[in-house]
Amino acid sequence: MDNNQFKFKVNLGGMIDILSNHLYSSPNVFVRELLQNGTDAISARIDTDKHFNAKNAVLEIEVTEGEKIVFRDSGTGLNEEEIHRFLSVIGQSSKYDIENSRSNGDYIGRFGIGLLSCFMVTDSIIVRTSSYKTPGKTLEWRGLSDGTYTISEIKDTISTGTEIILENNKKDREDFVDDYYHSDEIANLVYYYGFFLKYPVYVIEGDERTRLNLHFTLNAQENKAFCMNAGKTLLGEDFLDCFDLKSENGLFHGIAYVLPYPVAATAHNMHRIYLKNMLLTESGEKLLPEWAFFIRCIINTDNLKPTSSREDFYEDEALEEAKQEIAECIGEYFENLDLHNKELLYEIVRIHNLAVKSVLANDDGMDDILLPYIVFETSLGEMSGNEITDFGSNAFYTTNVNQFRQLAPLYTQRSELLINAGYVYENAILRKLAEKSRKTDIELLTDTDIDLMLDDSDRENDPETEHFLAEANKILRKYDCKAVVKSFRPYDIPTLYTINEQAYHSRQIKRSKESANEIFMDMLSAFESDLDKQSKSCLYFNTNNLIIQKLIDGEITDRTRACIEILYVQSLLSGHFPLLNNEMKTLNENLYTLMI
């Protein structure tokens, strides 16, 4: 068998299809790739050409409306051998990286395929270049989308550096391709991707030459007003506050901005995250903690690795380390507010209640700082963590919102404290608060606690009461509910409905079955049968209430039975329980009975 070596051949058309349809999210990136190539070339020249003054570093983009775009840089340029190696070999990295085994520093490029992105908007790429190693000699490389290229020396010399020419000649092109051959569109893309590039970038149209980028450092500690204005310009918001993000390990630096309005935990906020001053992504999903949905960021990193498309970060240990450091920066910000600006901290906690609670639920290190400021709904109105721990008497919390709404009036009348912990994160946070509380004992409310709160009725053993309870239990049996008489305040509440967790889920299943199709009916019935064994609900009749006293003392008639069922439904409504179909029907029928 022949052992000759062969080289892979690359189908350029196939590569372009991969770039446009699978690797890059938009043809826009050709601007980013050309900015990147120019920036890398200038950085390499500053490092290698001792005669080059960095003050002369510049990138220019000249646009002939509707026809042509020319990108120029004052970088190293290429000689003929380098053109063959780096422009005509797909997948090759920049020459300086290869010659010096270098992949970090000021160099953005890593994959050597950026130039091919231009084929998404043109069928030909012309590269004219003059190397600082061979001044006065200009070479022209012409690459076509069919995979062929030519190299020639031309008489018209250019300054040391490179110019890349794109012509609006793409066959069977989509309408959007024409949009790129206009100075306004190119200027917008340069502003979008390269606003923070450290070398000046100009767009030239006719006799007009306009700079598109500014190289400056954002530092909230030194100039917060300037950073707030930058946030408004780049992120489009008037923010509540901003603070520095700085990695102790040099992984990133930037600014975090606090949103002035609440956002959902699932919100996808737009950020501006740069790799070596070139925009990489507007998504903070990989870099920011999940709970940091109340902030937006402008961040630059030199040391995190991009994906092959350079539109996000490669997931590795460095990325996880950066994510943890950003979380620590946010924690330090809260600590600083706790020491120097408690009023602003209260405001942030009030606006971003859910976000701050998610921080507390997931980060024990923030407990001492944030717990005192968290606000809870209680039977005595809204109270902060500090106010709850200073209450000085027993306090109970319930993890069921409906139960809180049922019982809150009773606790209010007694000037006792019941806390609503029925929303996300609050159960975990109250357990933490209970552990740290010294003046107030904070406990989870149980059925036994409810029974103890309700006083025994002095009419409990009356024959009239027993007769009434027997009839009430007979009526409520079909609702899986037990009737009990108690004495409680306020007196104007005739009944109180309580339900355990299993019974609550059983009600939800019954409600789902009312609209479920046959496929799910058997499954729901199976769940319901398991819950029914543990379900427990109770309707307490308040013997201090005049309506209940009248019902107990009167004869048992159809009107009495109608009133019992109406009171049952009323207690469900007061607890914000959605009514089942048969319960709504019962309400209507019994109201009609009272009208006869």
N, C-alpha and C positions, 0 to 999 in steps of 0.2 A: 504493500500500500504506500502511496506517495505521502511523504511527511512534509511537503512544502507548506510554508506559512502563508495565510491569506488575511487580508484586513477586512473588517466589517465595512459594508457599504451602507450609507444612510440615505433613506428616501426623504429628501428635504420637504417634499409636499406633505408627506406623512407627519414629519416633525412640526411643520407649521400648523397642521390640523390639531396636533396634540397641544401645542402652545395656546392656540386660540380657543379651543373647545374644552380643554381639560386642565391645563396648568394655570393659565391666567384667567382672572374673572372678567377682564375687560380689555379691549385694545388700548385703553388709556395708558396701560403700563409701558408702552413703547417710549413715552416721554420720560417716565421714571428711569427706564433702563439706559436711555441715552444720557440723561443727567448723571446717572451713576457712573457710566463709562468715563464721561468727561471729568467728573470729580476725582475718580480713582487715578486717572492719568495725570492730573495736576498734582495730587498728593505724591505720586511716584516721582514726578519731576522735582518737586521740592526736596525730596529725600536723596535724589541721585545726581541732580545737575547743580553743581556748586556755583555755577554762574547765574542761575535763575533767581530773580528777586520775587519772593512770594507776593509782593504788592502788585505784581503784574498778572497774577492768576485771575482768569476770567473765563466765563462761559457765555456764549452768545447764541441766540436763536433768531435767524432771519426768516421771515415768512413772506412769500409771494402769494397773495390771496388766491385761494382756489387752485394753486398750481404746485407749489414747492415749499419745502421746509429744509433749512440748513442749520445743523447744530455744529458749533465751533468750540474748541477748547484750546487752552495754552498749555497742554500737558506734554508728555514725553514724546509723542508721535511714535511711529513705527517704521522700521526699515524693512527691506523686502523679506528677509528671513523670518522676521517677526510676523509679518502679514500672513505668510504661509502657515505659521504655527498657530496664530491666535485668531485670525479672522476666518480661516478656511477649515479649521478643525472643530467640529461641534463637540461641546462639552469641556473645552479647555478653559482653565482659569486664567486670570490676568497674568501678563508676563512677569510682573514684579513679584507676584505671589510665588510663581514657579521658580524663578531664579534665586529667590531668597528664602524659599520654604516658609513663606509668610502667609497668614490667613486672618490676622487681626489688624491692629493699628487703625489707620484712617481709611482702610479699604473696605468698600461696601460689597463689591461683587464677590461671588464665590463659585458660580456655576458656569460661567463662560457661554451662556446661551442667550444673553440679553439682546444682542444685536438681531437675532432672528425674530424677535417680537415685532420688528419694523415691517416684516413681511405681512403682518396683519392689516397694514394700511397702504402697502405699495407692492408692486411686483419687481422693483429693482432698488438696490441700495448702492450708493456711490460713496466710497470712503477715500478722501484725499488726505494724505498725511506726510508730515516732514519730521523726521526724528532729530532730536537734539544731538544724536551721535553723528549724523550726516547732514549738517545744516546746508541749506541751499538746494537740496534734492527733494523733489516732491513726487510721490508715487500715488497712483490711482488704482484702487481695487473696485471692480464692478461685480456685484453679486446679483444673480437673478433667481427668481422663485422656482425655476426649473432645476436648480442645483448646480448650475455652471457659474464660473467666475473668471475674470481676466485681471491681470496686473500689468500696468505699464507706467513708464516714467513720463511725466508731462512737463511741458515747457513753462507753463504758468506756475510759478512757485508760490507757496503760502508760508506764512510764519510758522515757526516750530509749533507743532501741535497737530490737531486732527479736525477735519470737518466732514460731517456725514450728511449726505444729500438724499432726501426722500422726495420722489415725484408722485403726483396724483395720477397714477397710470394703472391702477389695479383693475384687471379684467373681471367682469361679472361681479363687480363690487356691490356691497350693500350701500344704501343711501347714506348711512352714518359715516362712511369713510370720508366723504367730502367735508364733513363737519370739522375734521382735524386740520384741514388746510386753511385755517383762518387764525389770525393773530390773537383774537380774543379767546378762542378755545385753548390755544397753546399756552397763553398767559395764565388762564385759569388752572390748567393742569400743572404748570410749573409752580404756581402759588400753592396748589394743593399738596404736591409731593415734596417740593424743595424749599419751602418757606424758610427753613432754618439752616440751609446749606451754608457752609462758612466761606465759600468763594462766591463772588458776585455773579448773578445770572441776569442777563439783559435780553429783552426781546426787541428786535429791530423790524420796523415796518416803514419802508421809505426812508425819510430823513429822521424819523423819530426813534430814539433809543431809550428804553424804559427799564429801570431795574425792578426785578420782580421779587427779590428775597431780601431778608434782613437777618444778619447773624448776631444774635444776642442771647444772653443767659437769663433765664427767669429765676429770680430769687425772692421769695415772698418775705423772708426775714429782713432783707435789705430794702426792698421797694414793693410793698404790697399793692399800692395803688396802681403801679405799672402792670403788675401781674394780673390784677383784676381786669384791667382794660384789655390785656392780651387774651384773657379767657373769653371776654365778650366778643372780641374780634374773631378768634379762631373757633370757638365753640358755640357762639351765638346766644349766650345767656348772660343775664345780670345775676351773678352768683351771690350767695349769702356770705361766703368767706372763702379764703384759700390758704393753703399751707404747703410747705416744702416736702417733697419726697426725695430722700437721699439715701442711697445704699452705702452702708459702711464698707462693703466689699467691692464697691465700684461697679456694681452691675447696672445701675440706672441713676438718673437724676431727673427731677421734674417738679410739677406742681399739681396738687389735687384741689378741686373746686367743689364746694358744698352746694348742692342744689337748693334753691329757695322754696321748693314745693315738694310734697310727698310723691314718691314713685313706687310702683309695684315691684315686688321682689323679682318678678319675671321680666322687668323692663330691660331693654337692650340699649344702654346709653352709648352715645357716640363719644369716643375719645380721640386723641391725636397721639399716636404712639410711633416714635421714630427710631430707626436703626441707623446709627452714625449720621444723624441729622436728616435722613431721608425718610419720609413717611412710609411706615410698614403696614399699619392697620388702624382702623377706627374701632376695632373690637377689643375690649379689655377682658374678654372671657377667660383667656389663658393666663393672663398676668395678674389680674386683680382678684382678691378674695370674693367668694360668692356673695357675702353679706355686704359688700361695699357698693351696693346699687344706688346709694344716695350721693355718690361723688362722681365727678368726671375728671379726666386727667389729661395733661400734656406731659409726656414722658419721652426721654431719649435714652437709648442704651447703646453701648459700644460692644458689649461682651456676650449678649444672648444670641443664639443661633437662629437664623431664619429658616423657614421651609424652602423648598426648591422654587416655589412661586414667588418667594419674598413678599408674601401677603399675610404671614402670621409667624409665630415662633415655633421652633422645634421643641417638643416636650422632653426635657431632660432635668437633671438635678439642679442645674443653674437656674432654670425657669422656676422650679419649685422654691429654690432659695430666694429668688427675687420676689416671688409671691408672698412668702413669709415676711420678708423685710418690708414690703409695702404695708402689710397688716400691722407690723410693729410701728411704722411711721404714723398710721392712723391712730393707733393707741397712744402714741406720744402726743399727738395733737389733742386728743381728749384730756390727757393728763395736764397739759399746759393750760387748756381752758379751765379745768377744775381749779387750778391755782390762781389764774389771772383774769378770767372772764367767765364767771359762773352764769351771768345773764345770757351770754351767747350760747353756752352749753345747754341751758334750759330750753332755749329757742330751738336748737338743733334737735334735741330729744323730742320736743313737742311736735315739730314738723315731721321728723323721720322716726316716729315712734316704732314702727315695725322694723326698720333697718337696725336701729340701736338695740332693740330686743333680740334680734337675730345675732348681733355681736355678743351680747351677754349669754345667750343660750349656747354659743359655740366657743367662747373664749373666756376661761376662768380668770385670766390675767386682768380683765377689765372690770371685774366685779366691784372692787372698792371705789372705782372712779364713777361708774355709770349707774350702779344700783340706786343710789340716793335720788337720782333725777328721773327715773322711770315713773310714768304716771299710770295709775290703775283706776278703773271704774269701781266704785265701792257703794255700799248702801248709804254712806255719808257724803257722797259726791266724789269728784276726782281727787285722788290723794297720791302724793309722790312716795317713793320708797322711804325717804326720810320720815315723812309724816306717819306712815304706817308703823315703822319701827319705834316711833316715839309715842304711839297711841296710848300705851301703858296698860292695856287690858287685853283679854283674849280676843283674837281675831280669827275668822274662818274664811277659807276661800273655796270656791266651787269651780270645777273645770267644765261645768255645763252652763252655757249662756242662758238657756231657757230656765234652768233652776234658779240662777241668779235673779232673773226678772221676776220669778214667782215669789222668791223669799225676801228680796230687798225691802219691800214695804214693811214687812214684819220687823226686820232688823233696824230699819230707820226709826220706827215707833219706839223701839227699846234703846235707841242711841247706842246700838251695838254694831260692830264692824263685820260686814260680809264683803269679800273681794271677788270680783269677777276675773277668773283665770281661764275663761273658756275660749280665748283666742290663741292663735299660734304663738309658741314660745313662752307664754305666760306661766304655764304650769311649772316648767323648768326654772324660770326666773324666780317665782315665788318660793320654790323650795330653797333656792340659794338665799333669798331674803330671810326666810325663816331660820336658816342656819346662823346668820349673822345678827339676827335681832336679839337684843338683850332685854328691852322693856316690854315687848309685845310677844306673846306666844301665838304663832301663826300656824294653824292646822287645817288640814283638808276636811271639809264638811262631810259628814257621814249621815246615813239614815237615822242612826241613833241620836246624833246631835239635833236633827230636826225634831224628833219625838220629844227630846228633853226641852227644846225651845217652846213647844206647844204645851200649855198647861192642861192637866186633867180637868175635865168638866165636872162641876158639881151635880150635873144632871145625868151623868153617865149611866147610873143604875135605875133611873126612873122607868116605870113600865112604858110610859109614852115614848121615851127615848129608845128603849129596846125594840118597841114595835116599829118605830120609824126606821131604825137601823136595819131591821130585818127586811123591810120593804125596799130600802135603798140598796142593800146588797143584792137583792133579787133583781133589781133593775140594772145595776152596774155590772153584774156578772158577765153580761154579753160584751162588755168593754174590757174584760179582764182587770177590773178595778175593784178595790175594797173600800167600804164606807166606814169611817171612824168619826166619833165626835170628840172635839177638843175645845179648849177655850184659849183664844189668842187675840192679840191686838195687831192692827187697828180693828175696831169693832165693825166698821163698815165693809170689811171683806167677809163675805158669807162663807166662801169655801177656799180651800187651798189644795191644788193637785200636785202630787209629787210622783216621781218616776225614777226607777233606777236605770243604769246604763243599758242593761239587756232589754228592758221594756221599751226604752227609747229607740233602740235599733229595731226592735220588733215592729214598732209603729212605722218606721221608715220603710221597712220591707213591705208591710201591708199597703202602704201608699204606693210603692213601686209596682206592686202586683195589680193595682187598679188600672195601670196603663201599660202593663207588660204584655208582650205577645206570648204565644204558646211555647216558644223555644226557651224563654227564660222563666216561665211560670213554675215549672217543676224545681228548678234550681233555687228560686226564691222561697218556695214552700219548704224545701229541705233546710235552708238557713233558718227559717222562721220556727220550725219545729224544735231545733236545737235551742233557740233563744227562749221559747215559751216556757221551758222548764225553770228558767231562772228569772223570768220577768216578774216585776213587782211594781204596781202602781197603786196609789191610795188617794182617795178624796176625803179631805178633812172638812167636817161641817163645824162652823164656829158658833158655839151656843151663846156667845155674847152678842151675836148678830140678831136683829129683830126679825128678819125674814126667816132665819132658821128656827128661832123660837116659835114663830107662828106655825111653821110646817110641823114641828114636833108636837105642839099642843093641839093641832087640829086633827080632824078625821082624815084617814087615808082615802083619797078620792082620785079620780082621773086627773084632776087639776094638780093634786099633790105629786103624782107620778110625773106629770109633765114638768112641774117645777124642778124636780130632782134631776131630770135629764137636761133641762135647760141650764141649771147650775153647773152640771158636769161639763157641758160644752163651753159655757162661759169661762170656766176655770182653765180649759184648754186654750181658749183665745187669749186670756190674760197672760198665759205663759208662752205665748207666741208659737204654739204648736200648730202646724198645718192640720186642718181637719180632714179626716177620712170621709169618703163619700157617704157612708151610712150615718156618720155623725152630723154632717150637714143636713141630710134628709131628716134626721131626728129633730134637729133644731127647728126646722120649718114646720114639721108635723105638730110639735108640741106648742109652738107659738099659735098655730091654728086652733089647737085644743083650748087654749086659754081665751081665745077670742069668741068661742061659741057660747 
